[in-house]
Amino acid sequence: MNTLFDILMKEGNSKLAIRYAKRIIKDNKDMLSSRIAPGTKVYALVEELTKYLSQEEQKRFVL
């Protein structure tokens, strides 16, 4: 889908998704990441990649 990112940015809430993902990892800190479901560290990648966005676009991701 060519418009998937645009749909997610319009309809979704990236800040909330990152917050929830961090909470899942934190709540299961004694477990291996591979054992946490649904738990990935994709949020860390998203946070790293937002450094390359304009300051205006970063506001959609950074808490």
Secondary structure by P-SEA (a helix, b strand, c coil): ccaaaaaaaacccaaaaaaaaaaaaaaaccccccccccccaaaaaaaaacccccccccccccc
